[in-house]
Amino acid sequence: MTARHAPGIEPRLVTDRPLDLAAEQERGTYGPATCADVIAELEAAGLRGRGGAGFPAHIKWRGVAEAAGPRVVVANGEEGEPSSHKDRWLLTHRPHLVLDGLLLAARTVGADRAVVYLSHVETETAVRAAIAELGPVTGVRLDVHVVEPTYVAGDETAVCRSISGGPALPTARPPRVGEKGVDGLPTLVSNVETLAHAAWISRHGAAGYRAHGSTESPGTTLVTLSGACARPGVYEVPYGLTVAQLFELAGGFTSAPAGFLMGGWFGGLLGPVHAETCCTYEDVRGAGSGLGCAAITALGSHEDPIAVAAGISAWYAAESAQQCGVCVKGTASIRDAFASLDAGTASATDRDNLARWGQTLRGRGACAFLDGAATWARTVLAEFPQHLDQNDSTDQNDSTVSDTEGERHEGNR
C-alpha cells in the first residue's frame, strides 16, 4: 500500500521511500534523547498505544521500569487485523525508526533483551536487513521472532507465550505481562507505531508532539483507509479530522457510503451519519465504537450492512483461539444469528439474543477477542435497524450463551 500524509503537517513517520540507516541518521534516528526523563515526556505528550487499546504508553513503560530483576521489551508488529496495513508499511519503510524506539524502551525500562515480533515475510526481511545494517548493540540482546499471522497472535499475552516457546495463543489475566511475560520476566509489549512515536518524542519533546491533534487525542497517527474510496492506503493524519475529511485525502468516496467499519474489524459498524464524526478517541468512543488500530473501511452504496456483518461474524468464529468456552459458543452464536438475518430467516429470538450478547459478552474470556464480536452485535442493531429482517418466524431454536458458562474448555488451560 502507498503512504501519504495530510496537507499542512510535516510528516513524522511517513516517507516517500524506504529509508536505510544513513538516511535515518540524517533525520536524527538513533540520536540521543533530549529529555531527562523519557517516561515523563511520554506522559506529557499523551502518547497512547497504537495496537488497538489506546492505553497510555507511559503507564506501561513505568510499570516495567519499576519491576525488579531482568526485564524484556517487545516491538509488536504482528498485524492480524485484516483491514490494517500501517504496521507492515512502517516495518518495511522505516524499520530503523521502530528499532530506535525499541532500543529507547530497553534503555528506559532497564531491559537487557529486545524482541521484534512479526508475522509477515516482507516485514521480517526488512527488519533483519536493518538489524544487520545497524550492527551489534551494546548491552541489549536483539532478536526477531516470527509467527503465523492470526488475529489472536497479536494479543500481548500470546506474544509473550510464543516468544517463550509456546503457542501464539492468549492466556488469562492476571498476571499481566508487565508483571510476568516472556520467560516469566516483566515485559513491555508495545506496538511498532507506538515505539516510532516514542523515538520521535524523545528528540522533539512533548510540546512538539502536541502541535497536532486535540487535547485528549494529541499528535498524529497512521490510518489505513479502504473500501469505497479512490486511493486506498496508509495516511499520516492529525487526530481531529472527521471521517469524511480523512476520505477526502484518499480521493473521496466512490459512492455514497453505506456505513463505516471503525477501528478495523474490532470496532463494529457505524452508520453513514458518522462521516461527520471526528476521529479522536473520545468522539469515536462517544459514537459507540473505537479507534482501535485506526483502520477505517467505507462500505459502498451497493453493500448490505447485514451481509457484511454476517461475513465478518463468520470470520470471528473461525479466528477464535478455541480456548474459552464462552468465546467459542459466543462467536458461533453471533455468526449464526447474523447468518439468519442475512438469509431472511431470523426470528425475534435471534434479534433479542444479538441485543443481549452485545452487552453481556463484553469482557469475557482470556482476551478481548470476544468483545469485537459483541461490538458487531451491538452496533449493527443500533445503527441499522431499517436493514434488519422483519421475519416473524416463531422458530425458538435457542443458541443462547449462558452468562454463567465456564470460561474455558476443560483441558485447554
C-alpha positions in Angstrom: 0.0 0.0 0.0 1.1 3.6 -0.6 1.5 6.0 2.2 0.8 9.8 2.2 0.3 12.5 4.8 -2.3 15.1 5.4 -1.6 18.5 3.9 -0.4 21.2 6.3 1.6 18.9 8.5 5.2 17.9 8.4 5.1 14.1 8.5 6.8 12.4 11.4 6.5 8.8 10.2 5.6 8.8 6.5 8.2 9.0 3.8 8.1 8.6 0.1 10.6 5.7 0.1 12.1 3.1 2.4 14.9 4.7 4.5 18.3 2.9 5.1 20.5 3.6 8.1 22.3 6.6 6.6 19.0 8.3 5.6 17.6 7.6 9.0 20.6 9.0 10.8 20.3 12.2 8.7 16.8 12.5 10.3 18.2 12.0 13.8 17.2 8.4 14.2 19.3 6.7 16.9 20.3 10.1 18.2 20.3 10.9 21.9 17.1 11.8 23.7 16.8 15.5 24.5 14.6 14.9 27.6 15.9 14.0 31.0 13.0 11.6 31.8 11.7 9.8 28.8 8.7 8.3 30.6 7.6 11.7 32.0 7.9 13.1 28.4 5.7 10.4 27.1 3.2 11.2 29.8 3.3 14.9 29.0 2.9 14.1 25.3 -0.2 12.0 25.9 1.1 9.1 23.7 -1.4 6.2 23.5 -0.7 2.7 22.3 -1.4 2.2 18.7 -2.0 -1.5 18.8 -5.8 -1.1 19.3 -6.5 -0.5 23.0 -5.2 3.1 23.1 -3.7 2.6 26.6 -1.5 5.4 27.8 2.1 4.4 26.9 3.8 5.9 29.9 1.8 3.7 32.3 3.1 0.5 30.7 6.6 1.8 30.4 6.7 3.0 34.1 5.3 -0.3 35.3 8.0 -2.4 33.8 10.7 0.2 34.7 9.7 -0.2 38.4 9.7 -4.0 38.3 12.5 -5.9 40.0 15.1 -8.1 38.2 15.7 -8.7 34.4 13.2 -7.2 32.0 12.3 -7.7 28.3 10.9 -5.3 25.7 9.0 -6.4 22.6 8.0 -4.5 19.4 4.7 -6.0 18.4 4.4 -6.0 14.6 2.0 -8.9 14.3 -0.7 -7.1 12.3 -3.5 -9.6 12.4 -6.2 -7.0 11.8 -7.4 -7.7 8.2 -8.1 -4.1 7.3 -4.9 -2.6 8.7 -1.7 -2.2 6.8 0.1 0.6 8.8 2.4 -1.7 10.8 3.6 -3.5 7.7 4.2 -0.2 5.9 6.2 1.1 8.9 8.3 -2.0 9.2 9.1 -2.2 5.5 9.8 1.6 5.1 11.1 2.7 8.4 12.4 -0.4 10.3 15.2 1.7 11.8 12.8 4.1 13.5 11.0 1.2 15.1 14.3 -0.3 16.2 15.2 3.1 17.6 12.1 3.2 19.7 12.6 -0.4 20.8 16.2 0.3 22.0 15.0 3.5 23.6 12.4 1.5 25.5 15.0 -1.1 26.5 17.3 1.6 27.9 14.5 3.4 29.6 13.0 0.5 31.5 16.3 -1.3 32.1 15.8 -4.3 29.8 18.7 -6.4 28.5 16.6 -8.2 25.9 14.6 -6.7 23.0 12.5 -8.7 20.5 10.8 -7.7 17.3 7.7 -9.9 16.9 6.5 -10.3 13.3 4.2 -12.4 11.1 4.8 -11.3 7.5 7.6 -12.3 5.2 8.2 -8.7 3.9 8.5 -7.3 7.4 10.9 -10.0 8.5 13.1 -9.4 5.5 13.2 -5.6 6.1 13.8 -5.9 9.9 16.6 -8.4 9.6 18.3 -6.3 7.0 18.0 -3.2 9.3 19.5 -5.2 12.2 22.4 -6.3 10.1 22.9 -2.8 8.9 22.8 -1.5 12.5 25.3 -4.0 13.8 25.9 -5.1 17.4 24.0 -3.2 20.1 25.8 -2.7 23.4 24.1 -4.1 26.4 21.0 -5.5 24.7 20.3 -8.8 23.0 18.2 -8.0 19.9 16.1 -10.9 18.5 13.5 -11.4 15.8 10.6 -13.7 16.5 8.2 -14.8 13.6 4.8 -16.4 14.0 2.0 -17.4 11.6 -0.4 -14.4 11.1 -3.6 -14.8 13.1 -5.7 -12.2 14.9 -5.2 -13.5 18.4 -1.4 -13.9 17.9 -1.1 -10.1 18.4 -2.6 -10.2 21.9 0.2 -9.3 24.3 -0.2 -12.5 26.3 0.0 -14.5 23.1 3.1 -12.5 22.1 4.9 -13.4 25.4 3.7 -17.0 25.3 5.0 -17.5 21.8 8.4 -15.9 22.4 8.7 -18.1 25.5 8.4 -21.2 23.3 4.6 -21.9 23.5 1.8 -21.4 21.0 0.8 -17.9 20.0 -2.5 -18.0 22.0 -3.7 -15.7 24.7 -3.5 -16.5 28.4 -5.8 -15.4 31.2 -5.0 -12.2 33.2 -3.8 -11.7 35.8 -0.8 -11.7 35.9 -0.3 -9.1 33.2 2.7 -9.2 31.0 4.3 -6.2 32.8 4.5 -8.5 35.8 5.1 -11.8 34.2 5.7 -12.0 30.5 8.5 -13.5 28.3 10.1 -16.4 30.3 8.2 -15.2 33.3 10.0 -11.8 33.3 8.4 -8.3 33.5 7.8 -7.5 29.8 6.9 -4.3 27.9 5.0 -5.1 24.8 4.5 -2.0 22.5 3.0 -1.7 19.0 5.6 -0.8 16.5 3.9 2.5 15.7 3.9 3.4 19.4 7.6 2.9 19.5 8.2 5.0 16.4 6.3 7.9 18.0 8.2 7.4 21.3 11.5 7.7 19.4 10.2 10.9 17.8 9.0 12.4 21.1 12.4 11.6 22.8 14.1 14.0 20.4 11.4 16.6 19.7 9.6 16.7 23.0 6.0 16.6 24.3 5.2 20.1 23.1 6.3 19.3 19.6 4.2 16.2 19.6 1.1 18.1 20.8 1.4 20.6 17.9 -1.2 18.5 16.1 -4.3 16.8 17.3 -6.6 17.6 20.2 -6.1 18.0 23.9 -7.3 14.5 24.7 -6.1 12.9 21.5 -2.8 14.6 20.7 -0.3 14.0 17.9 -0.5 12.3 14.5 -1.4 8.7 13.7 -1.2 6.3 10.8 -4.7 5.4 9.5 -5.5 2.7 6.9 -8.3 3.8 4.6 -10.0 1.3 2.3 -13.3 0.3 0.7 -15.3 2.8 -1.3 -12.6 5.4 -1.8 -10.5 6.4 -4.8 -7.0 5.9 -3.3 -6.9 3.3 -0.5 -3.7 3.4 1.5 -1.9 4.4 4.7 -2.1 8.1 5.7 -0.4 10.0 8.5 -3.0 12.4 9.9 -3.5 14.6 12.9 -6.3 13.4 15.3 -9.4 15.5 15.0 -10.3 15.3 11.3 -13.7 14.0 10.5 -14.2 10.6 8.8 -15.2 12.5 5.6 -12.1 14.6 5.7 -9.9 11.5 6.0 -11.5 10.0 2.9 -11.0 13.3 1.1 -7.3 12.6 1.5 -8.0 9.2 -0.2 -9.6 10.8 -3.2 -13.1 10.9 -1.8 -15.8 8.3 -1.6 -16.5 6.4 -4.9 -20.2 6.2 -3.9 -22.4 7.4 -1.1 -21.1 5.5 2.0 -23.5 2.9 3.5 -21.5 2.8 6.7 -18.1 2.6 8.2 -16.1 -0.2 9.8 -14.3 1.8 12.5 -11.0 0.9 14.1 -10.6 -2.2 12.0 -12.9 -5.2 12.3 -12.9 -4.8 16.0 -14.9 -1.6 16.3 -18.1 -2.8 14.7 -20.1 -0.9 12.1 -21.3 2.7 12.3 -24.0 4.3 10.1 -23.3 6.8 7.3 -24.2 9.7 9.5 -20.8 9.2 11.2 -19.0 10.6 8.2 -19.1 13.8 10.3 -17.7 12.2 13.4 -14.3 13.5 14.5 -11.5 10.9 14.6 -10.5 11.3 18.2 -10.6 8.7 20.9 -13.3 10.5 22.8 -15.5 11.2 19.8 -15.4 7.7 18.3 -16.0 6.2 21.7 -19.0 8.5 22.1 -20.3 7.2 18.8 -20.3 3.7 20.2 -17.2 2.4 18.6 -13.4 2.8 19.0 -10.4 4.0 17.0 -8.7 0.7 17.6 -5.8 0.3 15.1 -7.1 3.3 13.1 -8.3 1.4 10.1 -11.5 2.6 8.6 -13.3 0.9 5.7 -16.1 2.7 3.9 -19.0 0.5 2.7 -20.2 1.3 -0.8 -23.8 2.2 -1.5 -24.3 -1.3 -3.0 -23.2 -3.1 0.1 -25.6 -4.6 2.5 -24.6 -4.0 6.2 -26.3 -7.2 7.3 -24.4 -9.2 4.7 -21.1 -7.6 5.8 -21.9 -8.4 9.4 -22.7 -12.0 8.5 -19.3 -12.3 6.8 -17.2 -10.7 9.5 -19.0 -12.6 12.3 -18.2 -15.8 10.5 -14.6 -14.7 10.4 -14.7 -14.1 14.2 -16.0 -17.6 14.8 -13.2 -19.0 12.6 -10.4 -16.9 14.3 -11.3 -17.7 17.9 -8.4 -19.3 19.7 -10.8 -22.1 20.8 -9.6 -21.9 24.4 -12.5 -20.2 26.2 -15.9 -21.9 26.1 -17.8 -18.6 26.3 -15.8 -17.3 23.2 -16.3 -20.5 21.2 -20.0 -20.6 21.9 -20.4 -16.8 21.7 -18.7 -16.2 18.4 -20.5 -19.1 16.8 -23.9 -18.0 18.1 -23.4 -14.4 16.9 -22.3 -15.8 13.5 -25.4 -18.0 13.3 -27.8 -15.2 14.2 -26.3 -12.8 11.6 -26.4 -15.6 9.0 -30.1 -16.0 9.7 -30.7 -12.2 9.4 -28.8 -12.2 6.1 -30.9 -15.1 4.8 -34.1 -13.6 5.9 -35.0 -16.4 8.3 -34.2 -14.8 11.6 -36.7 -15.0 14.5 -37.4 -12.4 17.1 -35.3 -14.6 19.4 -32.3 -14.2 17.1 -32.6 -10.4 17.3 -33.2 -10.4 21.0 -30.1 -12.6 21.6 -27.9 -10.3 19.5 -29.0 -7.3 21.5 -28.3 -9.2 24.8 -24.9 -10.6 23.6 -23.8 -7.2 22.5 -23.9 -6.2 26.2 -23.3 -9.4 28.3 -20.4 -10.9 26.3 -18.0 -8.0 26.6 -15.1 -8.6 28.9 -15.5 -12.4 28.9 -12.7 -14.9 28.1 -8.9 -14.8 28.4 -8.5 -11.9 25.9 -10.6 -9.2 24.3 -11.4 -11.1 21.1 -15.0 -11.8 22.1 -15.5 -8.1 22.7 -15.1 -7.5 18.9 -17.9 -9.9 18.0 -20.1 -8.5 20.7 -19.5 -5.0 19.3 -20.8 -6.1 15.9 -23.9 -7.4 17.6 -24.4 -4.1 19.4 -23.5 -1.6 16.7 -25.4 -3.3 13.8 -28.6 -3.5 15.7 -28.3 0.1 17.0 -27.1 1.7 13.7 -29.0 -0.3 11.1 -32.5 -1.1 12.4 -34.0 -0.4 9.0 -31.9 -3.2 7.5 -32.9 -5.9 10.0 -35.1 -8.7 8.6 -38.6 -8.4 9.9 -39.2 -12.2 9.5 -41.9 -13.2 12.1 -40.7 -16.8 12.3 -41.6 -18.4 15.6 -38.6 -20.7 15.5 -37.3 -20.7 19.0 -34.1 -22.6 18.4 -32.1 -21.4 21.4 -28.5 -20.5 20.7 -28.2 -18.6 23.9 -24.7 -18.3 25.5 -25.1 -18.7 29.3 -23.7 -15.8 31.3 -22.5 -18.4 33.8 -20.9 -20.8 31.4 -17.3 -21.8 32.2 -14.7 -19.6 30.8 -12.6 -22.4 29.3 -13.0 -25.8 27.8 -11.6 -28.4 30.2 -8.1 -29.5 29.3 -7.2 -26.2 27.4 -5.8 -24.3 30.3 
